[in-house]
Amino acid sequence: MVGAGPAGLTAALYATRFRRATLVLHDGAARAGQIPLTRNVPGHDGGIAGPELLARMTRHAEGYGATLREARVVEAAREGGAFRLTDAAGVTHTARAVILATGVRHNRPQLPENVHQAAVDAGVLRYCPICDGFEHRDERIAVLGCDVSGAAEALFLRTYSGDVTLLPRRDVALTDEEQGDLERAGVHVLDHAVTRFEPTAQDIRLHCEGRAEPLVFDVLYPALGARPRSDLARMLGLALTEDGKAPDNASFGTAIPGLYAAGDLVEGLDQISVAMGHGAIAATRAHNWLREQDGATVEAVLGEDPEAAKD
């Protein structure tokens, strides 16, 4: 596996329990590790911090024999029926099957890393309305990014609060129909570009062109898109979507024998529970594919149709 977020760690757990030699290569940058508290992971009704979730999943997978190694994979190729993954230190790792769980990177507001993380930890800067919009009921919510994505997020968040404001990153890029939808929903749309972000422990203040005083909100959701970490998939020749993601069925297998994808790299809903499901499917599919390659299927062992053998 490449990636040690919820998808990669779930895949590792399943693969080791299938008694497969399992190596997880990762760069320590799983997005889940930046979540201060998530409340929609099934079974954790009191919420769980992202780092704690990853630590538990790591212990679980390692307990069954998975090996985790922090190494940034920079090259990938398939030669002679085997995959060759080379990390930044020049070490090459060989595998018969590979599960890519490399995730995505959010496009962020311009903030120093320490300020950005402090704002995330304080809950005044959020990236996933589906994950935590519920926690901001009746609060002052800002969405940054006046395009289709920003408009969609603002309309979704309107479910939780009557005070939702959509701000442009630079230029307003909404159609008249989108403007009408937002107006009917009661979403405020401003045309003043944000020039500076000022997060505090209690709120976030947005300084805008043409305004003397900052706008103050309880939380900001940047709707600036994300960049799939799909370089390795591209190197291996996987056909990607227009957004640069793996196809939505990539956890079941791809056109490249032995290659699977899981988690946020895959087109669909970017959620921890979905990533876990992808990981379980990908590991199971990879295991069964390897059994086929080794002639270890039921049909091969029996030497006949297993249904006919029941007669």
C-alpha positions as CSV (number, residue, x, y, z in Angstrom):
1,M,0.0,0.0,0.0
2,V,1.0,3.6,-0.5
3,G,-0.6,5.8,2.0
4,A,-1.3,5.4,5.7
5,G,-4.6,7.2,6.1
6,P,-7.9,5.3,6.9
7,A,-8.0,3.7,3.5
8,G,-4.4,2.4,3.5
9,L,-4.5,1.2,7.1
10,T,-7.8,-0.6,6.6
11,A,-6.3,-2.3,3.5
12,A,-3.3,-3.2,5.5
13,L,-5.4,-4.8,8.2
14,Y,-7.4,-6.9,5.8
15,A,-4.3,-7.9,3.8
16,T,-2.4,-9.1,6.8
17,R,-5.4,-11.1,8.0
18,F,-5.4,-12.7,4.6
19,R,-1.9,-13.7,5.6
20,R,-0.3,-11.6,2.9
21,A,3.1,-10.0,3.3
22,T,2.1,-6.3,3.7
23,L,4.2,-3.2,3.5
24,V,2.7,0.3,3.9
25,L,4.8,3.1,2.5
26,H,3.7,6.6,3.5
27,D,5.1,10.1,3.8
28,G,3.4,11.0,7.2
29,A,1.0,13.4,5.5
30,A,-2.3,11.7,5.9
31,R,-5.0,14.4,6.0
32,A,-6.8,12.5,8.8
33,G,-3.9,13.3,11.0
34,Q,-4.8,17.0,10.9
35,I,-8.3,16.6,12.2
36,P,-8.7,17.9,15.7
37,L,-11.9,15.9,16.3
38,T,-14.3,14.0,14.0
39,R,-17.7,13.0,15.2
40,N,-19.0,11.0,12.2
41,V,-16.8,8.0,12.4
42,P,-19.2,5.2,13.3
43,G,-18.8,3.8,16.8
44,H,-17.0,6.9,18.2
45,D,-20.1,8.7,19.5
46,G,-18.0,11.1,21.6
47,G,-15.8,11.9,18.6
48,I,-12.2,11.0,18.0
49,A,-9.1,13.0,17.1
50,G,-7.6,12.2,13.7
51,P,-4.1,11.4,15.1
52,E,-5.7,9.0,17.7
53,L,-7.7,7.3,15.1
54,L,-4.6,6.7,12.9
55,A,-2.6,5.6,15.9
56,R,-5.3,3.0,16.8
57,M,-5.5,1.8,13.2
58,T,-1.8,1.6,12.9
59,R,-1.5,-0.6,16.1
60,H,-4.3,-2.8,14.8
61,A,-2.6,-3.4,11.4
62,E,0.8,-3.9,12.9
63,G,-0.6,-6.3,15.5
64,Y,-1.4,-8.7,12.7
65,G,2.0,-8.3,11.0
66,A,1.8,-5.2,8.7
67,T,5.0,-3.3,8.3
68,L,4.7,0.5,8.1
69,R,7.6,2.5,6.7
70,E,7.8,6.3,6.4
71,A,9.1,6.8,2.9
72,R,8.0,9.2,0.1
73,V,7.5,7.2,-3.1
74,V,8.6,9.2,-6.1
75,E,8.6,6.7,-8.9
76,A,6.4,3.8,-9.8
77,A,6.5,1.3,-12.7
78,R,5.2,-2.2,-13.6
79,E,7.7,-4.5,-15.1
80,G,7.5,-8.2,-15.8
81,G,4.3,-8.6,-13.9
82,A,5.7,-6.9,-10.7
83,F,5.4,-3.3,-9.4
84,R,8.6,-1.4,-8.6
85,L,8.2,1.6,-6.2
86,T,11.2,3.8,-5.6
87,D,11.3,6.2,-2.6
88,A,13.1,9.5,-2.2
89,A,16.1,7.8,-0.6
90,G,16.5,5.7,-3.8
91,V,15.3,2.4,-2.2
92,T,13.2,0.3,-4.5
93,H,10.3,-1.9,-3.2
94,T,8.8,-4.7,-5.2
95,A,5.3,-6.0,-5.0
96,R,2.9,-8.2,-6.9
97,A,-0.1,-6.0,-6.1
98,V,-0.3,-2.4,-5.1
99,I,-3.1,-0.4,-3.5
100,L,-2.7,3.4,-3.9
101,A,-4.3,5.3,-1.0
102,T,-2.4,8.6,-1.6
103,G,-5.4,10.9,-1.0
104,V,-5.6,14.6,-2.0
105,R,-4.3,17.9,-0.9
106,H,-6.6,20.8,-0.1
107,N,-5.9,24.2,-1.7
108,R,-5.5,26.4,1.3
109,P,-5.9,30.1,2.1
110,Q,-2.5,31.9,2.4
111,L,-1.5,31.4,6.0
112,P,1.7,30.3,7.6
113,E,1.7,26.6,8.5
114,N,1.6,27.2,12.2
115,V,-1.2,29.7,12.0
116,H,-3.2,27.5,9.7
117,Q,-2.9,24.5,12.0
118,A,-3.8,26.6,15.0
119,A,-7.0,27.8,13.2
120,V,-7.9,24.2,12.3
121,D,-7.3,23.1,15.9
122,A,-9.5,26.0,17.2
123,G,-12.3,25.0,14.8
124,V,-12.5,28.3,13.1
125,L,-11.1,26.9,9.8
126,R,-12.8,23.9,8.4
127,Y,-12.6,22.0,5.1
128,C,-15.4,19.4,5.2
129,P,-19.0,20.7,5.6
130,I,-20.3,17.1,5.5
131,C,-18.0,16.1,8.3
132,D,-18.6,19.0,10.7
133,G,-21.3,21.4,9.4
134,F,-23.6,20.0,12.2
135,E,-21.2,21.4,14.8
136,H,-21.7,24.9,13.5
137,R,-25.5,25.1,13.8
138,D,-26.7,28.7,14.0
139,E,-23.2,30.2,13.8
140,R,-21.8,32.8,11.4
141,I,-20.4,30.8,8.5
142,A,-18.2,32.0,5.7
143,V,-17.4,30.1,2.5
144,L,-14.5,31.3,0.4
145,G,-14.7,30.7,-3.4
146,C,-17.3,32.1,-5.6
147,D,-17.7,29.4,-8.2
148,V,-19.9,26.3,-8.5
149,S,-18.1,24.5,-5.7
150,G,-18.3,27.5,-3.3
151,A,-22.0,28.0,-4.2
152,A,-22.7,24.4,-3.6
153,E,-21.0,24.4,-0.2
154,A,-22.8,27.6,0.9
155,L,-26.2,26.1,-0.1
156,F,-25.4,22.9,1.8
157,L,-24.3,24.8,5.0
158,R,-27.5,26.9,4.8
159,T,-29.1,23.7,6.2
160,Y,-27.3,24.4,9.5
161,S,-27.3,28.2,9.8
162,G,-29.3,31.2,8.7
163,D,-26.1,33.2,8.6
164,V,-24.0,32.0,5.6
165,T,-21.9,34.3,3.5
166,L,-20.1,33.5,0.2
167,L,-17.0,35.5,-0.6
168,P,-14.9,35.4,-3.7
169,R,-11.3,34.4,-3.8
170,R,-10.6,37.1,-6.4
171,D,-13.3,37.4,-9.0
172,V,-17.0,36.5,-8.7
173,A,-17.7,33.7,-11.2
174,L,-21.4,32.8,-10.7
175,T,-24.1,32.6,-13.3
176,D,-27.4,34.4,-12.9
177,E,-29.1,31.1,-12.1
178,E,-26.6,30.4,-9.3
179,Q,-26.9,33.9,-8.0
180,G,-30.7,33.4,-7.9
181,D,-30.4,30.1,-6.1
182,L,-28.2,31.6,-3.4
183,E,-30.5,34.6,-3.0
184,R,-33.6,32.5,-2.6
185,A,-31.8,30.4,0.0
186,G,-30.8,33.4,2.0
187,V,-27.1,33.1,1.4
188,H,-25.3,36.5,1.4
189,V,-22.9,37.0,-1.5
190,L,-20.2,39.6,-1.3
191,D,-18.1,40.9,-4.1
192,H,-15.2,42.2,-1.9
193,A,-12.1,40.1,-2.4
194,V,-10.4,38.9,0.8
195,T,-7.0,40.4,1.3
196,R,-6.0,38.9,4.7
197,F,-7.1,36.1,7.0
198,E,-6.9,36.7,10.7
199,P,-7.8,33.6,12.7
200,T,-8.2,33.8,16.5
201,A,-9.0,31.2,19.1
202,Q,-12.7,32.2,19.0
203,D,-13.4,33.3,15.4
204,I,-11.8,34.2,12.1
205,R,-11.6,37.8,10.7
206,L,-11.5,38.4,7.0
207,H,-10.0,41.7,5.8
208,C,-11.5,42.7,2.4
209,E,-10.8,45.2,-0.3
210,G,-12.8,48.4,0.1
211,R,-13.8,47.7,3.7
212,A,-12.3,49.5,6.7
213,E,-13.3,46.8,9.3
214,P,-12.9,43.1,9.0
215,L,-15.8,40.7,8.6
216,V,-16.0,38.4,11.6
217,F,-17.2,34.8,11.4
218,D,-17.3,31.8,13.7
219,V,-15.9,29.5,11.0
220,L,-14.5,29.7,7.5
221,Y,-14.9,27.0,4.9
222,P,-12.4,27.4,2.0
223,A,-14.0,26.0,-1.2
224,L,-10.9,26.2,-3.3
225,G,-10.8,22.7,-4.6
226,A,-8.2,20.0,-4.0
227,R,-5.3,18.4,-5.8
228,P,-5.4,14.6,-6.0
229,R,-2.1,13.0,-5.2
230,S,-2.2,11.0,-8.4
231,D,1.4,11.2,-9.7
232,L,2.0,7.5,-9.0
233,A,-1.2,6.4,-10.6
234,R,-0.3,8.5,-13.7
235,M,3.2,6.9,-13.8
236,L,1.6,3.5,-13.8
237,G,-0.6,4.4,-16.7
238,L,-4.0,4.5,-14.9
239,A,-6.6,6.5,-16.8
240,L,-7.8,9.3,-14.5
241,T,-10.9,11.4,-14.4
242,E,-11.0,15.1,-15.5
243,D,-10.3,16.1,-11.9
244,G,-7.3,13.8,-11.8
245,K,-8.8,11.2,-9.6
246,A,-8.9,7.4,-9.9
247,P,-12.2,6.1,-11.3
248,D,-15.0,5.5,-8.8
249,N,-14.7,1.7,-9.2
250,A,-10.9,1.6,-8.7
251,S,-11.1,-0.2,-5.4
252,F,-12.6,-3.2,-7.2
253,G,-9.6,-3.2,-9.6
254,T,-8.3,-1.2,-12.6
255,A,-7.2,-1.9,-16.2
256,I,-3.7,-2.4,-14.8
257,P,-3.5,-6.0,-13.4
258,G,-2.8,-5.9,-9.7
259,L,-3.4,-2.2,-9.2
260,Y,-6.1,-0.9,-6.9
261,A,-7.0,2.5,-5.5
262,A,-8.8,3.5,-2.3
263,G,-9.8,6.5,-0.2
264,D,-9.9,10.2,-1.3
265,L,-7.8,9.4,-4.4
266,V,-10.9,7.7,-5.8
267,E,-13.7,9.7,-7.3
268,G,-16.6,10.0,-4.9
269,L,-17.4,11.0,-1.3
270,D,-14.3,12.0,0.7
271,Q,-15.2,10.6,4.1
272,I,-13.3,8.4,6.6
273,S,-16.0,5.7,6.5
274,V,-15.9,5.6,2.7
275,A,-12.1,5.3,2.7
276,M,-12.3,2.4,5.1
277,G,-14.8,0.6,2.9
278,H,-12.5,1.2,-0.1
279,G,-9.6,-0.2,1.7
280,A,-11.5,-3.4,2.7
281,I,-12.7,-3.9,-0.9
282,A,-9.3,-3.2,-2.5
283,A,-7.4,-5.6,-0.1
284,T,-10.0,-8.4,-0.7
285,R,-9.9,-7.9,-4.4
286,A,-6.1,-7.9,-4.5
287,H,-6.0,-11.0,-2.3
288,N,-8.5,-12.9,-4.6
289,W,-6.6,-11.7,-7.7
290,L,-3.3,-13.1,-6.3
291,R,-5.1,-16.4,-5.5
292,E,-6.1,-16.6,-9.2
293,Q,-2.5,-15.9,-10.3
294,D,-1.3,-18.7,-8.0
295,G,-3.9,-21.2,-9.1
296,A,-5.3,-21.2,-5.5
297,T,-9.0,-20.6,-6.4
298,V,-11.7,-23.2,-5.5
299,E,-12.1,-24.0,-9.1
300,A,-8.4,-24.6,-9.6
301,V,-8.1,-26.7,-6.4
302,L,-11.1,-28.9,-7.3
303,G,-10.1,-29.1,-10.9
304,E,-13.8,-28.7,-11.9
305,D,-16.9,-26.5,-11.5
306,P,-17.5,-26.3,-7.7
307,E,-21.3,-26.3,-8.4
308,A,-21.0,-29.5,-10.3
309,A,-18.9,-31.1,-7.6
310,K,-21.9,-30.8,-5.2
311,D,-24.0,-33.2,-7.4
